[in-house]
Amino acid sequence: MKVGFNYITEPSRRRVGLSVLIGIIVGIIGAIAKWGWEVPFPPRDPNIFWPVDAMSRVTPPKVVLDMLHMPDLSYTFSGVQLPLDVFIVHVLFSIVFGIMYCVIAEYWPRIKMWQGCVFGFFVYLFAHVIVMPLMGLVPPLAQIPFDENLSELFGHLWWLWIMEVARRDLRNRMTGELDPEKYM
């Protein structure tokens, strides 16, 4: 059912507490989906820090952790040493946006437009094009290679699409109801 841009759901149809729990779950699912996206479409060379070489650098979570002088935390799995601290930041970022997305979806269904991809686009725009360059975590957009922008843009669309599919399924299964706007 299509609803207008300004439509807000009826309070009796909202499941806000449940949407927080679902936001945590889909945030974890989304983080794993985004990692999976980056295997065939790696956005950057992980071996060199920016700003030493603006064309290749580590992930923004690692830059933030280094700026905060946080000690490196790692673990070894199957003989491979992995950056636990970067993984924690990556998953927490996804959980925060997962909770925000799921709670807003209970009130304002248009956030789910194009199965979450529009929200994913705006997260990409806000984080990678505006905030991270202003914070010095990444170079300005014009200095970032096209393939990195492409990977990040479509990675964010994929990330939110997976989270929306999981959100809708979990909410419908846990409540036995359709989304709030479906009952108009």
MARBA-3410 file (N, C-alpha, C, O; in Angstrom, 1 decimal):
184
0.8,-1.2,0.0,0.0,0.0,0.0,0.9,1.2,0.0,1.8,1.3,0.8 ~ 0.6,2.1,-0.9,1.4,3.4,-1.0,0.8,4.4,0.0,-0.4,4.5,0.2 ~ 1.7,5.1,0.7,1.3,6.1,1.6,2.1,7.4,1.2,3.1,7.3,0.6 ~ 1.5,8.5,1.6,2.1,9.8,1.3,3.4,10.0,2.0,3.7,9.4,3.0 ~ 4.2,11.0,1.5,5.5,11.3,2.1,5.3,11.8,3.6,6.2,11.5,4.4
4.3,12.5,3.9,4.1,13.0,5.2,3.3,12.1,6.2,3.0,12.4,7.3 ~ 2.9,10.9,5.7,2.2,9.9,6.5,2.9,9.5,7.7,4.1,9.1,7.6 ~ 2.3,9.5,8.8,2.8,9.0,10.1,1.9,7.9,10.5,0.6,8.0,10.5 ~ 2.4,6.8,11.0,1.6,5.6,11.4,0.8,5.9,12.7,1.1,6.8,13.4 ~ -0.3,5.2,12.9,-1.1,5.3,14.1,-0.3,4.7,15.3,0.3,3.7,15.1
-0.3,5.4,16.4,0.4,5.0,17.6,0.1,3.5,18.0,1.0,2.8,18.5 ~ -1.1,3.1,17.8,-1.5,1.7,18.3,-0.8,0.7,17.4,-0.8,-0.5,17.9 ~ -0.3,1.0,16.2,0.3,0.0,15.3,1.8,-0.1,15.5,2.4,-1.0,15.0 ~ 2.4,0.8,16.3,3.8,0.9,16.4,4.3,-0.1,17.4,3.6,-0.4,18.4 ~ 5.5,-0.7,17.2,6.2,-1.6,18.1,7.6,-1.1,18.3,8.5,-1.6,17.8
7.7,0.0,19.1,9.0,0.8,19.2,10.0,-0.1,19.9,11.2,-0.2,19.5 ~ 9.6,-0.6,21.1,10.6,-1.4,21.8,11.1,-2.6,21.0,12.3,-2.9,21.0 ~ 10.2,-3.3,20.3,10.6,-4.4,19.5,11.5,-3.9,18.3,12.5,-4.6,17.9 ~ 11.2,-2.7,17.8,12.0,-2.2,16.7,13.5,-1.9,17.1,14.4,-2.0,16.3 ~ 13.7,-1.6,18.4,15.1,-1.4,18.9,15.8,-2.7,18.9,16.9,-2.8,18.4
15.1,-3.8,19.4,15.8,-5.1,19.4,16.0,-5.5,17.9,17.1,-6.0,17.6 ~ 15.1,-5.3,17.1,15.3,-5.7,15.7,16.4,-4.9,15.0,17.1,-5.4,14.2 ~ 16.5,-3.6,15.4,17.6,-2.7,14.9,18.9,-3.3,15.3,19.9,-3.2,14.5 ~ 19.1,-3.8,16.5,20.3,-4.4,16.9,20.6,-5.6,16.0,21.8,-5.8,15.5 ~ 19.6,-6.5,15.9,19.8,-7.7,15.0,20.2,-7.3,13.6,21.1,-7.8,13.1
19.4,-6.5,13.0,19.6,-6.1,11.6,20.9,-5.3,11.4,21.5,-5.3,10.4 ~ 21.3,-4.6,12.5,22.6,-3.9,12.4,23.7,-4.8,12.3,24.7,-4.6,11.5 ~ 23.7,-5.9,13.1,24.7,-7.0,13.0,24.7,-7.6,11.6,25.7,-7.8,11.0 ~ 23.5,-8.0,11.2,23.3,-8.6,9.8,23.9,-7.7,8.8,24.6,-8.1,7.9 ~ 23.5,-6.4,8.9,24.0,-5.4,7.9,25.5,-5.2,7.9,26.1,-5.1,6.8
26.1,-5.3,9.0,27.6,-5.1,9.1,28.2,-6.3,8.4,29.2,-6.1,7.6 ~ 27.7,-7.5,8.6,28.3,-8.7,7.9,28.0,-8.6,6.4,28.9,-9.0,5.6 ~ 26.8,-8.1,6.0,26.5,-8.0,4.6,27.5,-6.9,3.9,27.9,-7.2,2.8 ~ 27.8,-5.8,4.6,28.7,-4.8,4.1,30.1,-5.4,4.0,30.8,-5.1,3.0 ~ 30.5,-6.2,5.0,31.8,-6.8,4.8,31.9,-7.7,3.6,32.8,-7.8,2.9
30.8,-8.5,3.5,30.7,-9.4,2.3,30.8,-8.6,1.0,31.3,-9.1,0.0 ~ 30.2,-7.4,0.9,30.2,-6.6,-0.3,31.6,-6.2,-0.6,32.0,-6.2,-1.8 ~ 32.4,-5.9,0.4,33.8,-5.4,0.2,34.8,-6.5,-0.2,35.9,-6.2,-0.5 ~ 34.4,-7.8,-0.1,35.3,-8.8,-0.6,35.5,-8.7,-2.1,36.6,-8.6,-2.6 ~ 34.4,-8.7,-2.9,34.6,-8.6,-4.3,34.8,-7.1,-4.8,35.3,-6.9,-5.9
34.4,-6.2,-4.0,34.5,-4.7,-4.3,35.3,-4.0,-3.3,34.7,-3.1,-2.6 ~ 36.6,-4.3,-3.0,37.3,-3.6,-2.0,37.4,-2.1,-2.2,37.8,-1.7,-3.3 ~ 37.0,-1.3,-1.2,37.0,0.2,-1.5,38.3,0.8,-1.4,38.5,1.9,-1.9 ~ 39.3,0.2,-0.7,40.6,0.9,-0.6,41.7,-0.1,-0.3,41.5,-1.2,0.1 ~ 42.9,0.4,-0.5,44.1,-0.4,-0.1,44.3,-0.3,1.4,44.5,0.8,1.9
44.2,-1.4,2.1,44.3,-1.4,3.5,45.7,-1.2,4.1,45.9,-1.2,5.3 ~ 46.7,-1.1,3.2,48.1,-1.1,3.7,48.7,0.3,4.0,49.8,0.3,4.6 ~ 48.1,1.3,3.5,48.7,2.7,3.6,47.7,3.6,4.3,46.5,3.7,3.9 ~ 48.1,4.4,5.2,47.3,5.4,5.9,47.1,6.7,5.0,48.1,7.1,4.3 ~ 46.0,7.3,5.1,45.8,8.6,4.6,46.1,9.5,5.8,45.8,9.2,6.9
46.8,10.7,5.6,47.0,11.4,4.4,48.3,11.2,3.7,48.7,11.9,2.8 ~ 49.1,10.2,4.2,50.4,9.9,3.5,50.2,9.7,2.0,50.9,10.3,1.2 ~ 49.2,8.9,1.7,48.9,8.6,0.3,47.4,8.7,0.1,46.7,7.7,0.5 ~ 46.9,9.7,-0.4,45.4,9.9,-0.4,44.7,8.9,-1.3,43.5,8.7,-1.2 ~ 45.5,8.2,-2.2,44.8,7.2,-3.0,44.6,5.9,-2.4,43.9,5.0,-2.9
45.3,5.6,-1.3,45.2,4.3,-0.6,45.3,4.5,0.9,46.2,5.3,1.3 ~ 44.5,3.9,1.7,44.5,4.1,3.1,43.7,3.1,3.8,43.0,2.3,3.2 ~ 43.8,3.1,5.1,43.0,2.1,5.9,41.6,2.6,6.1,41.2,3.7,5.6 ~ 40.7,1.8,6.7,39.3,2.1,6.8,39.1,3.3,7.8,40.0,3.5,8.7 ~ 38.1,4.1,7.6,37.8,5.2,8.5,37.7,4.8,9.9,38.2,5.5,10.8
37.1,3.6,10.3,37.1,3.3,11.7,38.5,3.2,12.3,38.7,3.6,13.5 ~ 39.5,2.7,11.5,40.9,2.6,12.0,41.5,4.0,12.2,42.2,4.2,13.1 ~ 41.2,4.9,11.3,41.7,6.3,11.4,41.1,6.9,12.7,41.8,7.6,13.4 ~ 39.8,6.7,12.9,39.2,7.3,14.2,39.9,6.7,15.4,40.2,7.4,16.3 ~ 40.1,5.4,15.4,40.7,4.8,16.6,42.1,5.3,16.8,42.5,5.5,17.9
42.9,5.5,15.7,44.2,6.1,15.8,44.2,7.5,16.3,45.0,7.9,17.1 ~ 43.2,8.3,15.8,43.1,9.7,16.2,42.8,9.8,17.7,43.2,10.7,18.4 ~ 42.1,8.8,18.2,41.7,8.7,19.7,42.8,8.0,20.5,42.7,7.9,21.7 ~ 43.9,7.7,19.8,45.0,7.0,20.5,44.6,5.7,21.2,45.1,5.4,22.3 ~ 43.7,5.0,20.6,43.2,3.7,21.1,44.2,2.6,20.8,44.8,2.6,19.7
44.5,1.7,21.8,45.4,0.7,21.5,44.8,-0.3,20.5,43.6,-0.5,20.4 ~ 45.7,-0.9,19.7,45.2,-1.9,18.7,44.7,-3.2,19.5,45.4,-3.7,20.3 ~ 43.5,-3.6,19.1,43.0,-4.9,19.6,42.9,-5.8,18.5,42.3,-5.5,17.5 ~ 43.4,-7.0,18.6,43.2,-8.0,17.5,43.0,-9.3,18.1,43.2,-9.6,19.3 ~ 42.6,-10.2,17.2,42.5,-11.6,17.6,42.9,-12.5,16.4,43.0,-12.0,15.3
43.2,-13.7,16.7,43.6,-14.6,15.6,42.6,-15.7,15.4,42.2,-16.3,16.4 ~ 42.2,-15.9,14.2,41.2,-16.9,13.8,41.8,-17.6,12.6,42.1,-17.0,11.6 ~ 41.9,-18.9,12.7,42.3,-19.8,11.6,43.7,-19.3,11.1,44.0,-19.3,9.9 ~ 44.5,-18.9,12.0,45.9,-18.4,11.7,46.0,-17.0,11.1,47.1,-16.6,10.7 ~ 44.9,-16.3,11.1,44.9,-15.0,10.5,44.6,-14.0,11.6,43.7,-14.1,12.4
45.5,-12.9,11.7,45.3,-11.9,12.8,44.3,-10.9,12.2,44.5,-10.4,11.1 ~ 43.3,-10.6,13.0,42.2,-9.7,12.6,42.0,-8.5,13.5,42.3,-8.7,14.7 ~ 41.6,-7.4,13.0,41.5,-6.1,13.9,40.2,-6.1,14.6,39.2,-5.5,14.1 ~ 40.2,-6.6,15.8,39.0,-6.6,16.7,38.4,-5.2,16.9,37.2,-5.0,16.8 ~ 39.3,-4.2,17.1,38.8,-2.9,17.4,38.1,-2.3,16.2,37.1,-1.6,16.4
38.6,-2.5,15.0,38.0,-2.0,13.8,36.6,-2.7,13.6,35.7,-2.0,13.2 ~ 36.6,-4.0,13.8,35.3,-4.7,13.7,34.3,-4.2,14.7,33.1,-4.1,14.3 ~ 34.7,-3.9,15.9,33.7,-3.4,16.9,33.1,-2.1,16.4,31.9,-1.9,16.5 ~ 34.0,-1.1,15.9,33.5,0.2,15.5,32.6,0.0,14.3,31.5,0.6,14.2 ~ 33.0,-0.9,13.3,32.2,-1.2,12.1,30.8,-1.7,12.5,29.8,-1.3,12.0
30.7,-2.7,13.4,29.4,-3.3,13.9,28.6,-2.2,14.6,27.4,-2.2,14.4 ~ 29.2,-1.5,15.5,28.5,-0.5,16.3,27.9,0.6,15.4,26.8,1.0,15.6 ~ 28.6,1.0,14.4,28.1,2.0,13.4,26.8,1.4,12.8,25.8,2.1,12.6 ~ 26.9,0.2,12.3,25.8,-0.5,11.7,24.6,-0.7,12.6,23.5,-0.5,12.3 ~ 24.9,-1.0,13.9,23.8,-1.2,14.9,23.1,0.2,15.2,21.9,0.2,15.2
23.9,1.2,15.3,23.3,2.6,15.5,22.4,2.9,14.4,21.2,3.4,14.6 ~ 22.8,2.8,13.2,22.0,3.1,12.0,20.8,2.1,11.9,19.7,2.5,11.4 ~ 21.1,0.8,12.3,20.0,-0.1,12.2,18.9,0.2,13.2,17.7,0.1,12.9 ~ 19.2,0.6,14.4,18.2,1.0,15.4,17.5,2.3,14.9,16.2,2.3,15.0 ~ 18.2,3.2,14.5,17.6,4.5,14.0,16.6,4.2,12.8,15.5,4.7,12.9
17.0,3.4,11.9,16.2,3.0,10.7,14.9,2.3,11.2,13.8,2.6,10.7 ~ 15.1,1.3,12.0,13.9,0.5,12.5,12.9,1.3,13.3,11.7,1.1,13.1 ~ 13.4,2.2,14.2,12.5,3.0,15.0,11.8,4.0,14.1,10.6,4.2,14.2 ~ 12.5,4.7,13.2,11.9,5.6,12.3,10.9,4.9,11.4,9.8,5.5,11.2 ~ 11.2,3.7,11.0,10.2,3.0,10.1,8.9,2.7,10.8,7.8,2.6,10.2
8.9,2.6,12.1,7.6,2.4,12.9,6.8,3.7,12.8,5.5,3.6,12.9 ~ 7.4,4.8,12.7,6.6,6.1,12.7,6.4,6.6,11.2,5.3,7.0,10.9 ~ 7.5,6.6,10.4,7.4,7.2,9.1,7.8,6.2,8.1,9.0,6.0,7.8 ~ 6.8,5.5,7.4,7.1,4.5,6.5,7.9,4.8,5.3,8.5,4.0,4.7 ~ 7.9,6.1,4.9,8.7,6.5,3.7,10.2,6.3,3.8,10.9,6.3,2.8
10.7,6.1,5.0,12.1,5.9,5.2,12.5,4.5,4.5,13.6,4.3,4.2 ~ 11.4,3.7,4.3,11.7,2.4,3.7,11.6,2.4,2.2,11.7,1.4,1.5 ~ 11.5,3.6,1.6,11.4,3.8,0.2,12.5,3.0,-0.5,13.7,3.1,-0.2 ~ 12.1,2.3,-1.6,13.0,1.5,-2.4,13.7,0.4,-1.5,14.9,0.2,-1.7 ~ 12.9,-0.1,-0.6,13.4,-1.1,0.4,14.6,-0.7,1.1,15.6,-1.5,1.3
14.6,0.5,1.6,15.7,1.0,2.4,16.9,1.6,1.6,17.8,2.3,2.2 ~ 16.9,1.5,0.3,18.0,2.0,-0.5,18.2,3.5,-0.5,19.3,4.0,-0.5 ~ 17.1,4.2,-0.4,17.1,5.7,-0.3,17.8,6.1,1.0,18.6,7.0,1.0 ~ 17.4,5.4,2.1,18.1,5.7,3.3,19.6,5.4,3.2,20.4,6.2,3.7 ~ 19.9,4.3,2.6,21.3,3.9,2.4,22.1,4.9,1.7,23.3,5.2,2.0
21.5,5.5,0.6,22.1,6.5,-0.2,22.4,7.7,0.7,23.5,8.3,0.6 ~ 21.4,8.1,1.5,21.6,9.3,2.3,22.7,9.1,3.4,23.4,10.0,3.8 ~ 22.8,7.8,4.0,23.8,7.5,4.9,25.2,7.7,4.2,26.1,8.3,4.8 ~ 25.3,7.1,3.0,26.5,7.2,2.2,26.9,8.7,2.0,28.0,9.1,2.3 ~ 25.9,9.5,1.6,26.1,10.9,1.3,26.6,11.7,2.5,27.5,12.4,2.5
25.8,11.4,3.6,26.1,12.1,4.9,27.5,11.7,5.4,28.3,12.6,5.8 ~ 27.8,10.4,5.5,29.0,9.9,6.1,30.2,10.1,5.2,31.2,10.7,5.7 ~ 30.1,9.6,4.0,31.3,9.5,3.2,31.6,10.8,2.4,32.8,11.0,2.0 ~ 30.6,11.5,2.1,30.8,12.7,1.3,30.9,14.0,2.1,31.6,14.9,1.7 ~ 30.2,14.0,3.3,30.2,15.3,4.1,31.0,15.1,5.4,32.0,15.8,5.5
30.5,14.2,6.3,31.1,14.2,7.6,32.5,13.7,7.7,33.4,14.4,8.2 ~ 32.8,12.6,7.1,34.2,12.0,7.2,35.2,12.9,6.5,36.3,13.1,7.1 ~ 35.0,13.6,5.3,36.0,14.5,4.8,36.1,15.7,5.8,37.3,16.2,5.9 ~ 35.0,16.2,6.3,35.2,17.4,7.3,36.0,17.0,8.5,36.7,17.8,9.1 ~ 35.9,15.8,8.9,36.6,15.3,10.1,38.0,14.9,9.8,38.8,14.7,10.7
38.4,14.9,8.5,39.7,14.5,8.1,39.9,13.0,8.1,41.1,12.5,8.1 ~ 38.9,12.2,8.1,39.0,10.8,8.2,39.3,10.2,6.8,39.9,9.1,6.6 ~ 38.8,10.9,5.8,39.0,10.5,4.4,39.4,11.8,3.6,39.1,12.9,4.1 ~ 40.0,11.7,2.4,40.2,12.9,1.6,38.9,13.4,1.1,37.9,12.8,1.2 ~ 39.0,14.7,0.6,37.8,15.2,-0.1,37.4,14.3,-1.2,38.2,13.6,-1.8
36.1,14.4,-1.5,35.5,13.5,-2.5,36.3,13.5,-3.8,36.4,12.5,-4.5 ~ 36.7,14.7,-4.3,37.4,14.8,-5.6,38.8,14.0,-5.6,39.3,13.7,-6.6 ~ 39.3,13.7,-4.4,40.6,13.0,-4.3,40.4,11.5,-4.1,41.4,10.8,-4.1 ~ 39.2,11.1,-4.0,38.9,9.6,-3.7,38.7,9.0,-5.1,38.0,9.5,-5.9 ~ 39.3,7.9,-5.3,39.2,7.2,-6.6,37.7,6.8,-6.9,37.0,6.5,-6.0
37.4,6.8,-8.2,36.0,6.5,-8.6,35.6,5.1,-8.1,34.5,5.0,-7.7 ~ 36.5,4.1,-8.2,36.1,2.8,-7.8,35.8,2.7,-6.3,34.9,1.9,-5.9 ~ 36.4,3.5,-5.5,36.1,3.6,-4.1,34.7,4.2,-3.8,33.9,3.6,-3.1 ~ 34.4,5.3,-4.5,33.1,5.9,-4.4,32.0,4.9,-4.8,31.0,4.8,-4.2 ~ 32.3,4.2,-5.9,31.3,3.2,-6.5,31.1,2.1,-5.5,30.0,1.7,-5.2
32.2,1.6,-4.9,32.1,0.5,-3.9,31.3,1.0,-2.7,30.4,0.3,-2.2 ~ 31.6,2.2,-2.2,31.0,2.7,-1.0,29.5,3.0,-1.2,28.6,2.6,-0.4 ~ 29.2,3.6,-2.4,27.8,3.9,-2.7,27.0,2.6,-2.8,26.0,2.5,-2.1 ~ 27.4,1.7,-3.6,26.6,0.5,-3.8,26.6,-0.4,-2.6,25.7,-1.2,-2.3 ~ 27.7,-0.3,-1.9,27.8,-1.1,-0.6,26.8,-0.6,0.4,26.2,-1.4,1.2
26.6,0.7,0.5,25.6,1.3,1.4,24.1,0.9,0.9,23.3,0.7,1.7 ~ 23.9,0.9,-0.4,22.6,0.5,-0.9,22.3,-1.0,-0.5,21.3,-1.3,0.0 ~ 23.3,-1.8,-0.7,23.3,-3.2,-0.4,23.0,-3.4,1.1,22.2,-4.2,1.5 ~ 23.8,-2.7,1.9,23.7,-2.8,3.4,22.3,-2.5,3.9,21.8,-3.2,4.7 ~ 21.7,-1.4,3.4,20.3,-1.0,3.8,19.3,-1.9,3.3,18.3,-2.2,3.9
19.5,-2.4,2.0,18.5,-3.3,1.4,18.4,-4.6,2.3,17.4,-5.1,2.6 ~ 19.6,-5.1,2.6,19.6,-6.4,3.4,19.0,-6.1,4.8,18.2,-6.9,5.3 ~ 19.3,-4.9,5.4,18.7,-4.6,6.7,17.2,-4.5,6.6,16.5,-4.9,7.5 ~ 16.7,-3.9,5.5,15.2,-3.7,5.4,14.5,-5.1,5.2,13.5,-5.3,5.8 ~ 15.1,-5.9,4.4,14.5,-7.3,4.2,14.5,-8.0,5.5,13.5,-8.6,5.8
15.6,-8.0,6.3,15.6,-8.6,7.6,14.7,-8.0,8.6,14.0,-8.7,9.3 ~ 14.6,-6.6,8.6,13.7,-5.9,9.5,12.3,-6.3,9.3,11.6,-6.6,10.2 ~ 11.9,-6.2,8.0,10.5,-6.6,7.7,10.1,-8.0,8.1,9.1,-8.2,8.7 ~ 11.0,-8.9,7.7,10.7,-10.3,8.0,10.7,-10.6,9.6,9.8,-11.2,10.1 ~ 11.7,-10.0,10.3,11.7,-10.2,11.7,10.5,-9.6,12.4,9.8,-10.2,13.3
10.1,-8.4,12.0,9.0,-7.7,12.6,7.7,-8.5,12.3,6.9,-8.7,13.3 ~ 7.5,-8.9,11.1,6.3,-9.6,10.8,6.2,-10.9,11.5,5.1,-11.3,12.0 ~ 7.3,-11.6,11.6,7.3,-12.9,12.3,7.1,-12.8,13.8,6.4,-13.5,14.4 ~ 7.8,-11.7,14.4,7.7,-11.6,15.8,6.4,-11.0,16.3,6.0,-11.3,17.4 ~ 5.7,-10.2,15.5,4.5,-9.7,15.9,3.3,-10.4,15.3,2.2,-10.3,15.8
3.5,-11.2,14.2,2.4,-11.8,13.5,1.6,-10.7,12.8,0.4,-11.0,12.4 ~ 2.1,-9.6,12.6,1.4,-8.4,11.9,2.2,-7.9,10.7,3.5,-8.1,10.7 ~ 1.6,-7.3,9.8,2.3,-6.5,8.8,2.8,-5.2,9.4,2.5,-4.9,10.5 ~ 3.6,-4.5,8.6,4.1,-3.2,9.0,2.9,-2.3,9.4,1.8,-2.5,8.8 ~ 3.1,-1.3,10.2,2.0,-0.4,10.7,1.2,0.2,9.6,0.0,0.3,9.8
1.8,0.6,8.5,1.0,1.4,7.5,0.2,0.4,6.7,-0.7,0.9,5.9 ~ 0.4,-0.9,6.8,-0.4,-1.9,6.0,-1.8,-2.1,6.4,-2.6,-2.7,5.8 ~ -2.2,-1.5,7.6,-3.5,-1.7,8.1,-4.4,-0.5,7.9,-5.5,-0.4,8.6 ~ -4.1,0.4,7.0,-4.9,1.6,6.8,-6.3,1.2,6.2,-7.1,2.0,5.9
END
